[in-house]
Amino acid sequence: MRFLIISVGQKMPDWVAAGVREYAGRLPGNLLQLVELPLGTRTKAGDPRRAQAKESQRLLKAIPGGARVVALDPRGRSLSTEALAGKLDGWLQEGRDVAFLVGGPEGLSAECLARSDERWSLSALTFPHMLVRVILAEQLYRAWTILRNHPYHR
């Protein structure tokens, strides 16, 4: 079982990779993994939906067979950290991979949203995509610590 953050965008600042590595390293084994996919090509004269379509194909292809898919979407359900811990507990008992989809600048396509088992909003605020990776990694770690009665979550 793995938690996969499947995200559009490469060549992120070093602090992004360091942040995700920090929280992934606190979890056992390779439980949390980051999968980075290339952005679709955008030009001033081009249609951003074409780039989004390319990104969607890459995202959908990166989802492991049998995985639960959670789309990060501003219109998704908001969860408290404690509620996430409850979901995490269920996912761990289920034993299948969980893929968190993070779209590009235009967000996730209708195809990606249709493929998802659930939609989750991290916040009503808008975050840069690079920061979403770190926030998601930290929240998964925090939920894990709640389940393990670790003092990290106070």
C-alpha positions as CSV (number, residue, x, y, z in Angstrom):
1,M,0.0,0.0,0.0
2,R,1.2,3.5,-0.9
3,F,0.0,7.1,-0.8
4,L,1.0,8.6,-4.1
5,I,0.9,12.4,-4.7
6,I,0.6,12.5,-8.4
7,S,1.2,16.1,-9.4
8,V,1.6,18.1,-12.6
9,G,4.8,20.1,-12.7
10,Q,8.5,19.4,-12.5
11,K,11.6,21.4,-11.6
12,M,10.1,22.7,-8.4
13,P,12.2,24.7,-6.0
14,D,14.4,22.7,-3.7
15,W,12.3,23.5,-0.6
16,V,9.3,21.6,-2.2
17,A,11.2,18.4,-2.6
18,A,12.8,18.8,0.8
19,G,9.4,19.4,2.4
20,V,7.9,16.3,0.9
21,R,11.0,14.2,1.6
22,E,10.9,15.3,5.3
23,Y,7.3,14.1,5.8
24,A,7.7,11.0,3.6
25,G,10.8,10.1,5.6
26,R,8.9,10.2,8.9
27,L,6.4,7.6,7.6
28,P,7.3,3.9,7.5
29,G,8.9,2.4,4.4
30,N,7.9,4.0,1.1
31,L,4.4,4.7,2.3
32,L,4.4,8.2,0.8
33,Q,5.7,8.8,-2.7
34,L,5.7,11.8,-5.0
35,V,5.1,11.3,-8.7
36,E,5.9,14.4,-10.8
37,L,4.5,14.8,-14.3
38,P,5.4,17.3,-17.0
39,L,3.2,20.4,-17.5
40,G,1.4,20.6,-20.9
41,T,3.0,23.1,-23.2
42,R,1.4,26.6,-22.9
43,T,1.9,29.4,-25.4
44,K,0.4,32.9,-25.5
45,A,-1.6,32.0,-28.6
46,G,-2.4,28.4,-27.5
47,D,-5.5,27.0,-25.9
48,P,-4.8,26.1,-22.2
49,R,-7.4,23.4,-22.4
50,R,-5.1,21.5,-24.8
51,A,-2.3,21.6,-22.2
52,Q,-4.8,20.5,-19.5
53,A,-5.9,17.6,-21.7
54,K,-2.2,16.4,-22.1
55,E,-1.8,16.7,-18.3
56,S,-5.0,14.7,-17.7
57,Q,-3.8,11.9,-19.9
58,R,-0.5,11.8,-18.0
59,L,-2.3,11.9,-14.6
60,L,-4.8,9.1,-15.5
61,K,-1.9,6.9,-16.9
62,A,0.1,7.4,-13.7
63,I,-2.7,6.0,-11.4
64,P,-1.8,2.4,-10.4
65,G,-4.4,-0.3,-11.1
66,G,-6.9,-0.7,-8.3
67,A,-5.9,2.5,-6.6
68,R,-8.4,4.7,-4.8
69,V,-8.3,8.1,-6.4
70,V,-8.6,11.4,-4.5
71,A,-8.9,14.5,-6.6
72,L,-7.7,17.7,-5.0
73,D,-10.3,20.1,-6.2
74,P,-11.5,23.5,-4.8
75,R,-15.1,22.3,-5.1
76,G,-14.3,19.1,-3.1
77,R,-15.2,18.2,0.4
78,S,-13.3,19.9,3.2
79,L,-11.9,17.7,6.0
80,S,-10.5,18.4,9.4
81,T,-7.3,16.7,10.2
82,E,-9.1,14.4,12.6
83,A,-11.5,13.4,9.8
84,L,-8.6,12.8,7.5
85,A,-7.1,10.5,10.2
86,G,-10.4,8.5,10.2
87,K,-10.2,8.2,6.4
88,L,-6.5,7.2,6.6
89,D,-7.4,4.5,9.0
90,G,-10.0,3.1,6.6
91,W,-7.6,3.3,3.7
92,L,-4.9,1.4,5.6
93,Q,-7.4,-1.3,6.5
94,E,-8.5,-1.4,2.8
95,G,-4.9,-2.0,1.8
96,R,-5.0,-0.5,-1.7
97,D,-2.9,2.4,-3.0
98,V,-4.4,5.9,-2.7
99,A,-3.5,8.3,-5.5
100,F,-3.9,12.0,-4.8
101,L,-4.2,14.0,-8.1
102,V,-2.9,17.5,-8.2
103,G,-3.6,19.3,-11.5
104,G,-1.8,22.1,-13.3
105,P,-2.7,25.8,-13.5
106,E,-6.2,25.1,-14.9
107,G,-6.8,22.4,-12.3
108,L,-8.0,18.9,-13.0
109,S,-10.0,18.0,-16.1
110,A,-13.5,16.6,-16.1
111,E,-12.0,13.2,-17.0
112,C,-9.8,13.2,-13.9
113,L,-12.7,14.3,-11.7
114,A,-14.9,11.6,-13.1
115,R,-12.2,9.0,-12.4
116,S,-11.8,10.1,-8.8
117,D,-13.5,8.2,-6.0
118,E,-13.7,11.4,-4.0
119,R,-12.9,15.0,-4.2
120,W,-11.0,16.8,-1.5
121,S,-10.5,20.6,-0.9
122,L,-7.5,21.4,1.2
123,S,-8.8,24.9,1.9
124,A,-11.1,27.6,0.6
125,L,-7.8,29.5,0.1
126,T,-5.9,29.1,-3.2
127,F,-2.4,27.6,-2.8
128,P,0.4,27.5,-5.3
129,H,0.6,23.9,-6.7
130,M,4.1,23.5,-5.3
131,L,2.9,24.3,-1.8
132,V,0.0,21.8,-2.1
133,R,2.5,19.0,-2.3
134,V,4.1,20.0,1.1
135,I,0.7,20.6,2.8
136,L,-0.7,17.3,1.6
137,A,2.5,15.4,2.7
138,E,2.4,17.1,6.2
139,Q,-1.3,16.4,6.7
140,L,-0.9,12.7,5.8
141,Y,1.9,12.5,8.3
142,R,-0.1,14.4,10.9
143,A,-3.1,12.0,10.4
144,W,-0.7,9.1,10.7
145,T,0.5,10.4,14.0
146,I,-3.0,10.8,15.3
147,L,-3.7,7.1,14.6
148,R,-0.4,6.2,16.4
149,N,-1.1,8.4,19.4
150,H,2.1,10.3,18.6
151,P,2.4,13.7,20.3
152,Y,3.0,15.5,17.0
153,H,-0.6,16.5,16.7
154,R,-1.5,18.7,19.7
